[in-house]
Amino acid sequence: MASSNEELLRRPLYVYDLPGQVLETLTLKDDADTAGVVGREPSPAPSSSVAADNSVGSQSCSLCGLAFTAVLDQRSHLKSDLHHYNLKQKMRGQKPVSEAEFDKLIGDLDESLSGSDSDDSDDDEDDGRPESTLTALLKKQARLADRRGDTEGNDPGEGSAGRRNRAKPPLLWFSSPILPAKTYFGLYRAILTGEDQRNADLVQVLKQKQVAPISMPNRAKDGTLPPVAYKGPHVFLCMIGGGHFAAMVVSLAPRSSKGGGTSMNREATVLAHKTFHRYTTRRKQGGSQSANDNSKGNAHSAGSSLRRYNEQALVTDVRALLGDWKALLDTSELLFIRATGTTNRRTLFGPYEGQVLQHNDTRLRGFPFNTRRATQNELMRSFIELTRLKVREFDPAQEAKEEQPALAPTKAPSSKPTKPKLSEEEETALLHTSQLQAFIRRSKLPALLVYLGNNNLSPDFEFQPSDQHHRTPRPLHLAATQNSAPLVLGILTRAGADPLVKTVEGRTAFELAGDRSTRDAFRVARSELGESKWAWDEAKVPSAITKAEADRREEREKKDAERKESERRKAEEERLRSEGPLVADKKPRGNTLGNALTKTPQERREEEARGLTPEMSMRLERERRARAAEERLRKMTSDR
């Protein structure tokens, strides 16, 4: 029996398809009421004298008068609204409130728990985080104090709605006889609906959530699933932040395997998924362009304009996708959303015409754990984390020895030096540098000239950061080192670059040119621009020549090279016919001829092509192949 239990616990346990052996033996953890189990009325806080007796040891909170049976419960309480509110009360010199009194205080708050109903909200936390409730309460008390001069700041409300965001622990724990001692099953509270959480019998709720496996046919040619896949229960997951957006609709029904069991195939059948990415975050500085504009005013640069356009394009894409998926979202059991920041929440929740997601939707949930960049893989990982039954061993004696979390922890100093933040001008200069260098390396002269004109840039723009471009600090220097004669001529004659600008080593652009055609481009520019345009001699540029003269000399040099190569080939062929191939000595004694003959055919071909233009190299290779084909044809004819 023990071995079968170990085998059962070794494989993942999917919440919506639990084995009967697990499902029939679950029992809610006995001390779960101290962790804020839903469905039970909060017990009144003990008096100060009783609290002093019951709060002995580390698992207690003397400020709020509460005791805990587990360190994890105490840690959750230290992050709750009740504890933070009592800290504020203590700082004001007022008495702390009990849990029941705090429920009444937040019972009639008008602010949304997501903190995103008001346009001027500064809350950057995810929807549904506990901090937004406390912030709303403190703001309300501050307004009431201003209106009525109430120094106490307490505004008791009526009703029981105050329990809607009580910083409950994210996991519910269940015991089972199939588990070892002090080991429990954990279930994320977020996957329970509001009605489920109000039910006192959570084990029965879990039994009702079991979904029958379905046999999933293959997708159609257009990628869609058959209608049976969309009829079952499903959930919606969405993340947006930093210009990244990912959304997914996942079926909760497990797949039936050939052997009769079930298989989740990475735990999910994805009904729909989509990702977007737009460049909206300021490079090396973080933050969206809209946030920077709101704080410092609109920046006027190419980068800022591009980010503003991308922000609006992302909003349009996301809202159009939500509109297309409206039928799936309306039938989803839960909506898991991570939207950090006011801008991202406004993208999803509007208000806007045809709005799909609503702030007051009771299905909305945040992710009760840390998440990474919004991608499809991260959504799948989050779905697996949400729907996987956890197995955890609790040892209160051991956990009591752990260091207590500080109320106001300070960050340890980092050993890595922080990078200085770039100004808007520096960031724009980096963007121009990358664009200009890309055009030059790809010899895109028209695009380069258009970019210089549209951005009002000088043809002698200095690449940034300057200490990384000391050899090629300007576009003309880079074009010269690239041996791009047309680009050099265009930058000089059409853009108007200055050939006198020198590098830190004191070299002009002409001195960086690596071949004759590039050097001739400088001489042609001297001819077209005239002697009075620049001090050409100081730029080390020789006497001027016309474009026609440069073309004739280049053509003459090509013909001379081809003639010399043709004569060399004829001489080699004549030698082969008369003498035959030379055989190298086995051990050449350092003589040049012996070393040359020991080279491989590939090395000899590379040596022959060295110094030739690309056109001449291609022509030589074609002749080699033609001679090889003729030789094969001759052998075939002689064999017959």
N, C-alpha and C positions, 0 to 999 in steps of 0.2 A: 504494500500500500504506500509505504514511504517513497519507494522508487518511482511509482506512478505519479505521486504528487510532485516530485522533483522534476520529472519529465514534463509535467503540465506547466510548472513555473518557469521552465527553461525557454519556452517559446513565447512570443509576444501575445498579450491578451488584449483583444480589440473590444472596447467598451460595448459596442452594439452587436457583438457576436460572442458572448462569453460562454464557456462550457458550463453545462448544468452542474458539474461538480463544484465550480466556483460560485455560480449564481445562487444555488440553494443553501450555501453555507455562510453567506455574508451577513455580518452584524455590524451596525454602526458602532464606532469606538465609544466606550463608556464615558470617557471624559471629554467627548466632543462638544459638550455644551459650553465649556470654557473657551473653546475655539470659535464660538459664535455660530453654532449649528442653527440653520434656519428652521422655522416652524415652532420655536420655543420662545416664550416671552422672556425678555431680559430680566434677570433677578436684580433687585435693588442693591446698590452698593452698600457694604457694611459701614458701620460708623467708624470714626477714627480710632476708637479704643479697640474695637474688634479687629479692625484692619491691622493694628499694631501687633495683635496676637497671631493673626493668620498670615502675615506677610514676612515671616521669618525665613531667611534664606534668599537665594538669588532669584528664584522663580516667582517674583511678585513685583507689584508696582505700588510703592507707598504713596505716590502722588494721587493715583486714581483709586486706591483702596481695593485692588484686585489681586488675587492669587492665581497661579497657573500650575498645571501639572507637568508641563513640558516646556522646554526652553524655546522651541519653535513657536509655541503659542505666545510666549512672552515677547519674542521678537516681533511677531505680527502686531501685537498690541502697541509696541513702541512706535510703529509706523502708522497707527490708526489716527483718525480725526479726533477721537476722544482724548487721547494722550496729548496730541499737539495743542488741542484747545485748552486743556488744563495747564499746559506749560505757559500759554499766553495769559491765562488767569493768574497764575503765580507771579508772572512778571508784572502784572498790573496791581499786585497786592490784593487780589480777590481770592475767594475760596474756590477750590475745584468743584466740578459738578459730577454727579453720578451718571451711570450709563443711561438710566431712564430719563433723567433730566436733559441730558444731551440729545436724546431722541426727540424730546419735545421742542428743543431749540431749533432743530432743523426740520421740524415736521411740516411747516408751511412755507418753505423757501420757494420763491418763484424762479430762481435761476436754474438753468439746465445743468444737470450733472456733468455733461460733457464740457461745460465751460466755453461753449462756442455759439451760444445764442446771440450774445451781444457782439457788435462789430468791434468794440474797443477792448475786447478781451486780450489780456496779455499772457494767458495761460498757454504754455507750450507742451503740456502733457497730453498723453493719449486720452481718447474719449473714455469717460467712466472712471478715471483715476480718482482715488480718495481725496487728493489735494484740492480738487475743484470744489468739493462740498464745503470743506473748511474755509476756503477762500470766499465762497459765496456767503457763508454765515458771518465771517468777520466783516465783510463789506456791508452786509445788511445791518449789523449792529452798529457799525460806524455811522451809517446814514441815520439810523434811529437816534443815536446819541447826538448827532448834529441837529436833528429836528426837535428833539424833546429835552435835550440836555441831560439825558439819562447816563449817569456815570457808571452805573452797574453794567449797562450794555446787554442785559438779558431780556429776551423777548420770547417768553414761553408761548408756544403755539399749541393748537389742539390737533388731535388726530394721531394716527399711528404710522403715517408715511415716513417718519424719520428713520426707519430702519432700512431704507432703500440703498444706503451706501455706507455701511458700518465697518468698512475695512476688515472684512472677514478674511480668514486665511484662504489662500487660493485652492487648497486641497482639502477634500473630505477623506477621512480615514475609516476603513472597515477592517474588522478582524475576521478570521476564518480558521477553523480547526485544521485546514490543510496546510497552513503556514507554520513555520517554526515559531518558537517562543519570541515574544516582543517584536514580531514582524507583522506588518499591516499592508493592506491594499489601499492605494491612493487614487482618488478620482477628482479631476478638475471640476470645481464648482461652476465654471463658466459654461460648461456644456449642458447645464440644466436650465430649463426655461423658468420664468418667474413663477408659473403655476407649480412646476416641479419642486421649487425651493420652498414653497409654502406648504408642501405636503410633509407631514411628520414622518411617514414611512418611506424613507428614501430608498430602502432596499426594494420595495414594491415598485417604486418609480423606475429603478434601474431594470427590473424585470420587464416592465412595459416598453422599455426602449430597445429591446432586442429586435433586430431586423432579419427577416428571412432571407437567406442567400438567393441570388438570382443567377440564371445562366445568361451571361452577357455575350450576344453575338458580336461578330467583327464589325468594325466601322465601315460605313459606306465609302464609295470612292471620293466623295467630297469631304470626308472626315467626320461626318455626323454619326451619332449613335442612333440605334432604333428607338422608337417612342417609349418602349417599356423602361428604358434607362431613366427617363425624365419623370416617371410617375411616382417613383419611390421618394423617401425623405432625402433631403440634401441640405447642405450648408454653403454659405458664401464667405469667402476669405479675401481680404483686400489689404494691401499695404501701399502707402504713398509717402515719399520723403526724399529730399535731395534731388528732385528731378526724375526719380525712379518710381514707377507704378507697376504693380502686379496684382492681378485679380484672378480668382478661380472659383468655380462652382463644383462641389464634390458630392458625389452620391454616398450615402451612409450604408447602402446595402453591400454586404460582402459578396464576392463571386463564388459560385459553386465550382469546385474542381472536378476533374474526371474521376478521381477516386471516391467521390461522395462527400469529401470534406469541403472546407471553405478556404479560400485564399484571397488576401486583399491586394496582391500585386502592388507592393509599395503602399499598402493600406488604403487605396482609394481608386475609384473609377471617376476620372475627371470628365465632367459633362461639358465644361467650357473653361478656357483659360486665355489670358492675354497679358502682355507686358508692354510698357512704353518706357522710353527714356529720352529725356530732353536735357540739353545743357542749360541749367538754370542756376547752378551754384557757383559763386565767385571762386575762382581758382586760388588755392592755397590759403584762402581766408574764410571759407565757409559762409553759410547764410545765403538766403535767396536774394535776387536783385531787388525784388519788391520790398523786402525788409530793409535793405540798405537805402533804397530811395525814400522810404517812410521816415528813416532816422536822419539822413543827411541831405535829402533832396535828390532830384534826378541827376544821375551822372550822364555825361555826354561823351560817349566813346563807342567804338565798334563793338566791344565786348558787352557793354551794358545793353546796347540796343538788341543784340542777338539774344541775350538772356531774357529780356522783356518779351520779345517775340516768342521765344520757346515756352515761357511760362503760360502765355495765353494759348499757345498751340496745345500744351499739355492739358490745360483745363478743357479745351474743346474736345480733345480725343477722349479724355476720361468720361466726360458727361455724355458724349455720344455712345460710348460703350455701355454705360449704365442704362441708357435708354434702350439699347438693343437687347440687353439682358433683363429687362424689367419683369418679364413673365417668370424667369427663373428666380429673381430676387424676391418677388411677391410670394412665391411658394416655398422659400427657404425657411427652415426651422430656426436657424440662428444666423446672425450677421457678425462675423469677426472682422474688426476694422482697426488698423493702426494708422492714424493720421496725426503726425506730430506737427504742431504749429498752426497758427490761425489761418494762414494761406492755404495749407493743405486741407484743413477741415472745411474751409469755405468752398474749395473745389468740389468736395463730395456732397456737402450739405447745403450749399447755396446760401441764400435762396436764389433760385433761377427758374425760368419757365420750363416746365416739364420735369421738375425735380423728382428724383426716384427715391433717394434715401432721406429719411426724416429724423430729426434729433430725438423726438419723443418715441421712437420705435422701441418697444420693449424687447425686441430680439437683438438689439445692439450689444455687442460684447467687445472688450479689449482682449489682447493676448496676455494671459497672466504669467508671462515669462519674457525674458529678453529675446529680441529678434534682431536679425541682421538686415542687410540691404534687401530692398524689395525685389525679389526674383521669384520665378516659378518654383525653383528648388527650395527656396526658403519657405514658401507657402506650403509645399508638400511636407517639409520637415515640421512645420508648425501644426499641420493637421495630424501628423503622426503623433506628435507630442500631446496634443489635446485628447486624442481618442485612444491612447495607450494606457492601460491600467498600470499604475506604479506599484512597485513592491519596495517597502522601506522598513528597516529595522530601527526601533527606537530604544535607546538606553538612557533613561533619565539621569542615572548616576554619572554616566560618562559625559553627557551633554552639560550637566551642571558645572563641570570643571572648565568648560570653554569660557573664554574671555567675553565679558558682557559688551554688547555694542555701545559705542559712545553716542550720546545724544546729539552731539555736534562734531562729527569726525572731521579731522583735518587731513588734507591730502599730503602724503609724503612727498618730499621734494624729489623731483625727477632728476636722474643723473644725465639725461640727454638734454642738450641745450635746445631751447625752443627757437624755432625759426621765426625771424622777424616778419611781421605782416607787411604785405606789399600794398602800396597805395594804388589808387585807381589808374594813375598815369603809368606806374611801373607794370601793372598787370596788362594794360593796353599795349605797352611797348613790347612785352613778351609775345603777345598775340600777333602783332605785326611782324616780329622777327620770324616766328615759325611759318607764317604765310609767305613772306617774301623768299625765305630760303627754300621752301618747297617749290615755288615757281621757278627759281633759278636752277635748282638741281634737275628739274624736269624740262628745262629749256622752254618754258612757256612765256615767251616774250609778250604776246598780246595781253595775256592775263596779268602779267606783272605790271605793264603800263596802265591797265585799267585800275588795278588795285591802288597803285600810287596816286592816280588822279582822284578816285572816289574818296580816299582817306586823307587827301591833302598832305601827302608825305613827300619829303625831299628825296630825290634820287640818291643822295648821299646819306640816307637814313643809317644811323649807327645801330648795329645789332646789340641786343641786350640778353643777358648781362654781358657787359663789355669785357670782363676779365676772362670769359669763356670763348671769345671770338677775336683774340689779339692778332691772329694771322690773317683772318679775312673779316675785318670789321665792317665793311660796307658791301652793298650789292655788286659793285664793279669788281672788287677784289675777289669775291666768291665766284663770279662768272669767269674771271681770268684763270683761276685755279681749276675750274671745271673744263677749261679748254673749249669753251663754247663761243666760237667766233661770231655767229649771228647775234647771240645775246650781248656780247661785248659791244658790237657795233650799234645795236639798238639802244642800250643803256647810255652810250655816249651821245649819239646823234638825236635820238627821239626823246629820251628822258632828260638829258642834259647833265649827266654825272660829271664830277670834277676829277680828271685823271691825276691831279697833283696831290690828292689826299694820300698820305702815307700810313703804313702800319706802325705799331710801336717799335718794330725793328728798323724803321726808316726805309721801307721798300714801297715803291709805287705799284699800282695795279699792273702796269706793263711788265714789270720785273717778275711778276708771279705767273705770267703766261708760260705754258709748257710746250707749245708747238708753234710752227711757223704761221699757220693759218690764223691763230689767235693773235699773234703779234702783228700780222698784216692788218687785222681788223682795227687795231689802234692807228696804224698808218693811214688806212682808208678814212677813218674818222677825222684825222688831222687834215686830210685833203678836203673832206666835205664841210667841215666846220670852219676851216680857214686858220691861218697862222695867228690871227689876232684874238681868237677865242680863248686859248689857254697858252701858257708858257710850256709848249710841248717839250722843249729840250730839258726843262727841269723835271718833267714827268718821265724822262728817259725814253721818249718815243722817237724813233728815227725819222728820216725825211718822209714826206707824204707821198703816197701813191694812190692812184685812182682805183675804183672798184674793178674796172675792166682790166687794168694791169695786174691786180691781185688775182683775178680769175684766170687770166692767161698764164701767169706764172704757176698757179696751182695745177692748171691743166697740163702745162709743159712738164712739170715735175712728175705728175702721174704717168704721162707717156714715157718719160725717161725711166721711171721705175719699172714700168711694164716691159719696156724694151730690154733692160738689163736682166730682168727675170726670165724673159723668153730666151735670151742668149745663154743664160746660165743653164736653163733646162735642156737646150739643144746640145750644149757641150757635155752635159752629164749623160744624156742619151747616147751620144756618140761614143763616149768613153765606155759605157756599159756594153755597147755592141762590140767594141774592139777588145776590151780587156776583161769584161765580166765583172761581177760584184767583188769588191775587196773583202778579204777576211781578216779580221783583227787578230793580233797575237793573243794567246791566252793570258799572258801577263805583260801588258804594255808597261814599258819602263818610263812612264812619265812623259812620253812624247805626245805632242798635241794630236797627231794623226791617229795614234792608237786609242787615245781617250775619246776622240770624236766617233771612231768606228764602234766603240763599245756602247754607245747610246742606243736606246730603244727606238723603234720606228716613230713612236709618238713624240718622243723628245726631239728627234730630227725634224719632224714636221713642224713642231712648235718653233724650233730654231729657224727654219726656213721662212716661216710666216712672220717672224719678229721684224718690226719696223715697217711692215706693209700696211696700207690703208685697209679698212674693212672691205671695200669693193675688190681690191686686189687679192685679199685673202680668200674671198668667196670664189673669185675666178680661178685661183690656184687650186682650191679644193675641187671645183667642178672638173678641171683638167685631170686631176689625180683619179677621180672616179671614172672619167671617160677612158683613161688609159687602162685602168683595172678591168673595165667592162670589155674593152677590145682584147685584152690578154685572155680573159675567160672565153670569149667567142673564138679566138684563134685556137685555143687548146681543144675546144669542142669540135672544131672543124678538122683539126689534125687527127683526133681520135677516130673519126669516121673513116 
